[in-house]
Amino acid sequence: MRHGVGAFLKIPSQIELSGEDARKLLERLVTVKVSDLLPFEKRNAFFLNDYGKIIDFVRIYSFGEKLLIFGNKVYEEKLFKWILK
């Protein structure tokens, strides 16, 4: 775990974030607010790079302290690396 956030590559196109800073980190990387997501709620969002170009379109699900990110299988590794950057 780095900086209070655990990120684990799960089954294809699913990334799990957990930890006390997971929501703060995710809000810096996507185009929607996730800090107010209630358990079992979902939001759609874009991951953008430093130049504002789209990395992937994802669905973010809240399961209490865990956040599950479902994206395109083709961009999974690129997205995972971007989150850990």
Secondary structure, DSSP 4 states (H G I P E B T S, - for coil): -BTTBEEEE-STTEEEEESTTHHHHHHHHBSS--TTPPTT-EEEEEEE-TTS-EEEEEEEEEETTEEEEE--GGGHHHHHHHHH-
